[in-house]
Amino acid sequence: MAEQKFVKLKSIGSKFIKLKCKDCGNEQITYSKISSVVVCNICGSTMARPTGGTLETTSEVTGVL
């Protein structure tokens, strides 16, 4: 399996964000300061992981709510 590159989001603050899965295109809403791993509801791939602050993601951020 290929290694996924996680990118830490900066200057988002404490907000809800919409993430788009790179594998299947599914969009999910999550909080920017998560405490557990976020997986896609459709394909099960890891979309984001916690860092003790703002999340790290492999997905595209399509919106800040």
Short mmCIF file of the C-alpha atoms (twelve columns), coordinates in Angstrom:
data_MODEL
# 
_entry.id   MODEL 
# 
loop_
_atom_site.group_PDB 
_atom_site.id 
_atom_site.type_symbol 
_atom_site.label_atom_id 
_atom_site.label_alt_id 
_atom_site.label_comp_id 
_atom_site.label_asym_id 
_atom_site.label_seq_id 
_atom_site.Cartn_x 
_atom_site.Cartn_y 
_atom_site.Cartn_z 
_atom_site.pdbx_PDB_model_num 
ATOM 1  C CA . MET A 1  0.000   0.000  0.000  1 
ATOM 2  C CA . ALA A 2  1.276   3.459  -0.850 1 
ATOM 3  C CA . GLU A 3  2.172   5.811  1.984  1 
ATOM 4  C CA . GLN A 4  -0.348  8.645  2.370  1 
ATOM 5  C CA . LYS A 5  0.976   12.179 2.805  1 
ATOM 6  C CA . PHE A 6  -0.689  14.009 5.674  1 
ATOM 7  C CA . VAL A 7  -0.769  17.820 5.719  1 
ATOM 8  C CA . LYS A 8  -1.424  19.775 8.909  1 
ATOM 9  C CA . LEU A 9  -4.056  22.481 8.506  1 
ATOM 10 C CA . LYS A 10 -3.056  25.930 9.690  1 
ATOM 11 C CA . SER A 11 -5.116  28.990 10.648 1 
ATOM 12 C CA . ILE A 12 -8.487  27.212 10.540 1 
ATOM 13 C CA . GLY A 13 -9.237  27.653 14.240 1 
ATOM 14 C CA . SER A 14 -12.023 25.736 15.954 1 
ATOM 15 C CA . LYS A 15 -14.499 25.204 13.129 1 
ATOM 16 C CA . PHE A 16 -16.330 22.477 11.277 1 
ATOM 17 C CA . ILE A 17 -14.775 21.590 7.920  1 
ATOM 18 C CA . LYS A 18 -15.929 19.605 4.892  1 
ATOM 19 C CA . LEU A 19 -13.409 17.020 3.647  1 
ATOM 20 C CA . LYS A 20 -13.496 15.231 0.277  1 
ATOM 21 C CA . CYS A 21 -12.090 11.685 0.128  1 
ATOM 22 C CA . LYS A 22 -9.268  11.309 -2.414 1 
ATOM 23 C CA . ASP A 23 -10.206 7.678  -3.135 1 
ATOM 24 C CA . CYS A 24 -13.980 7.768  -3.722 1 
ATOM 25 C CA . GLY A 25 -14.997 11.463 -3.712 1 
ATOM 26 C CA . ASN A 26 -17.295 11.187 -0.672 1 
ATOM 27 C CA . GLU A 27 -17.665 14.416 1.328  1 
ATOM 28 C CA . GLN A 28 -17.843 14.390 5.119  1 
ATOM 29 C CA . ILE A 29 -18.103 17.098 7.753  1 
ATOM 30 C CA . THR A 30 -15.809 16.950 10.787 1 
ATOM 31 C CA . TYR A 31 -14.474 19.253 13.467 1 
ATOM 32 C CA . SER A 32 -11.030 20.813 12.966 1 
ATOM 33 C CA . LYS A 33 -9.783  19.649 16.388 1 
ATOM 34 C CA . ILE A 34 -10.482 15.922 16.337 1 
ATOM 35 C CA . SER A 35 -9.471  13.423 19.021 1 
ATOM 36 C CA . SER A 36 -9.697  10.232 16.937 1 
ATOM 37 C CA . VAL A 37 -8.961  9.137  13.371 1 
ATOM 38 C CA . VAL A 38 -11.576 10.109 10.730 1 
ATOM 39 C CA . VAL A 39 -12.242 7.391  8.137  1 
ATOM 40 C CA . CYS A 40 -14.385 7.594  5.015  1 
ATOM 41 C CA . ASN A 41 -17.904 6.195  5.520  1 
ATOM 42 C CA . ILE A 42 -17.925 4.764  1.974  1 
ATOM 43 C CA . CYS A 43 -14.481 3.231  1.289  1 
ATOM 44 C CA . GLY A 44 -12.898 3.185  4.777  1 
ATOM 45 C CA . SER A 45 -9.707  5.088  3.899  1 
ATOM 46 C CA . THR A 46 -8.143  7.395  6.490  1 
ATOM 47 C CA . MET A 47 -9.147  10.999 5.824  1 
ATOM 48 C CA . ALA A 48 -7.663  12.739 8.881  1 
ATOM 49 C CA . ARG A 49 -5.759  12.007 12.072 1 
ATOM 50 C CA . PRO A 50 -5.382  13.940 15.331 1 
ATOM 51 C CA . THR A 51 -2.169  15.757 16.285 1 
ATOM 52 C CA . GLY A 52 -3.059  17.108 19.718 1 
ATOM 53 C CA . GLY A 53 -4.335  20.315 18.102 1 
ATOM 54 C CA . THR A 54 -5.513  20.931 14.550 1 
ATOM 55 C CA . LEU A 55 -5.904  17.784 12.446 1 
ATOM 56 C CA . GLU A 56 -3.655  16.428 9.698  1 
ATOM 57 C CA . THR A 57 -5.444  15.359 6.524  1 
ATOM 58 C CA . THR A 58 -4.838  13.589 3.220  1 
ATOM 59 C CA . SER A 59 -8.170  14.840 1.883  1 
ATOM 60 C CA . GLU A 60 -9.112  18.028 0.100  1 
ATOM 61 C CA . VAL A 61 -10.802 20.667 2.267  1 
ATOM 62 C CA . THR A 62 -13.846 21.773 0.264  1 
ATOM 63 C CA . GLY A 63 -15.348 24.150 2.795  1 
ATOM 64 C CA . VAL A 64 -15.195 25.743 6.232  1 
ATOM 65 C CA . LEU A 65 -18.580 25.937 7.935  1 
# 
